[in-house]
């Protein structure tokens, strides 16, 4: 089993910044694909950023150039640095870890990000 715990969400003004963290524990594999998703009220959950094993990052077009995904393997922690935040970035942000061999997805409990003046 894998446990994921997000932190770092909150209320921020438009143009501000936040850094989300996702601490992982349990049965972890270096080959796991890690990513961040978000779900706004009344909308489906969407991919924000994904970090593959080789370190290549991919981003949703809506956050490209503003968000950065990274990981610290020594701490088993993944981060999402968010800059130039917009009201449309308001959502619950979820940490995800996908096991390639089985296709199993592990999810955190989510952290609320609200961008408002």
C-alpha positions as CSV (number, residue, x, y, z in Angstrom):
1,X,0.0,0.0,0.0
2,X,0.9,3.6,-0.6
3,X,-0.1,6.6,1.5
4,X,0.0,10.1,0.1
5,X,-0.5,13.3,2.1
6,X,-0.7,16.7,0.5
7,X,-0.1,20.0,2.2
8,X,0.5,23.6,1.3
9,X,-2.9,24.7,0.0
10,X,-4.6,27.9,1.1
11,X,-6.0,31.2,0.0
12,X,-3.9,33.4,-2.2
13,X,-4.5,36.6,-4.2
14,X,-4.3,36.5,-8.0
15,X,-0.7,36.7,-9.2
16,X,0.5,35.1,-6.0
17,X,2.4,31.8,-5.4
18,X,2.0,28.6,-3.5
19,X,4.0,25.4,-3.2
20,X,2.2,22.2,-2.6
21,X,3.9,19.1,-1.1
22,X,3.0,15.4,-1.3
23,X,4.7,13.1,1.2
24,X,4.6,9.5,0.2
25,X,5.0,6.4,2.4
26,X,4.6,2.7,2.2
27,X,5.6,0.4,-0.7
28,X,7.2,2.9,-3.1
29,X,8.9,2.1,-6.4
30,X,11.3,4.4,-8.3
31,X,9.4,3.5,-11.4
32,X,6.1,5.0,-10.2
33,X,4.8,7.8,-12.3
34,X,3.9,10.8,-10.1
35,X,1.6,13.7,-10.8
36,X,-0.8,16.4,-9.7
37,X,-4.4,16.6,-10.6
38,X,-7.1,19.1,-9.7
39,X,-10.9,19.3,-9.5
40,X,-12.8,22.5,-9.6
41,X,-16.5,22.6,-8.4
42,X,-18.8,21.1,-11.0
43,X,-15.9,20.0,-13.2
44,X,-14.1,16.7,-13.8
45,X,-10.7,16.0,-12.3
46,X,-8.0,17.0,-14.7
47,X,-4.3,16.4,-15.0
48,X,-2.1,19.4,-14.0
49,X,1.4,18.0,-14.3
50,X,3.1,14.6,-14.4
51,X,6.7,13.6,-13.7
52,X,8.0,10.4,-15.3
53,X,10.7,8.2,-14.0
54,X,13.3,9.7,-16.2
55,X,12.6,13.2,-14.9
56,X,10.6,14.5,-17.9
57,X,7.8,16.7,-16.9
58,X,4.6,17.4,-18.8
59,X,2.1,20.1,-18.0
60,X,-1.5,21.0,-18.9
61,X,-1.5,23.9,-21.4
62,X,-3.3,26.0,-18.9
63,X,-0.4,25.9,-16.4
64,X,2.6,25.6,-18.7
65,X,5.2,28.2,-17.7
66,X,3.5,29.0,-14.4
67,X,3.7,25.7,-12.5
68,X,6.7,23.4,-11.9
69,X,6.6,19.8,-10.7
70,X,9.5,18.4,-8.9
71,X,10.5,15.5,-6.5
72,X,12.9,14.9,-3.7
73,X,13.6,11.1,-3.7
74,X,15.5,11.3,-0.4
75,X,12.4,12.7,1.3
76,X,9.9,10.7,-0.8
77,X,8.2,14.0,-1.5
78,X,6.8,15.6,-4.6
79,X,6.2,19.3,-5.0
80,X,4.1,21.6,-7.2
81,X,5.3,25.2,-7.3
82,X,2.6,27.5,-8.6
83,X,3.3,31.0,-9.7
84,X,1.2,33.8,-11.3
85,X,-1.9,32.1,-9.9
86,X,-5.3,32.9,-11.4
87,X,-8.8,32.6,-10.1
88,X,-9.4,29.7,-12.5
89,X,-6.7,27.7,-10.7
90,X,-9.0,27.4,-7.8
91,X,-9.6,23.7,-7.1
92,X,-8.8,20.8,-4.9
93,X,-5.4,19.6,-5.8
94,X,-4.7,15.9,-5.6
95,X,-1.4,14.0,-5.5
96,X,-1.3,10.8,-7.6
97,X,1.1,8.0,-7.9
98,X,0.7,5.3,-10.6
99,X,2.3,1.9,-10.5
100,X,3.3,1.1,-14.1
101,X,3.2,-2.7,-13.7
102,X,-0.3,-3.0,-12.4
103,X,-1.8,0.3,-13.4
104,X,-2.9,0.9,-9.8
105,X,-3.5,4.5,-8.9
106,X,-2.9,5.9,-5.4
107,X,-4.4,9.2,-4.4
108,X,-4.0,11.7,-1.6
109,X,-6.9,13.3,0.3
110,X,-6.5,16.6,-1.6
111,X,-5.6,20.1,-0.6
112,X,-7.8,23.2,-1.4
113,X,-6.3,26.0,-3.3
114,X,-8.3,29.2,-3.6
115,X,-7.2,32.1,-5.7
116,X,-9.3,35.2,-4.9
117,X,-8.9,38.9,-4.1
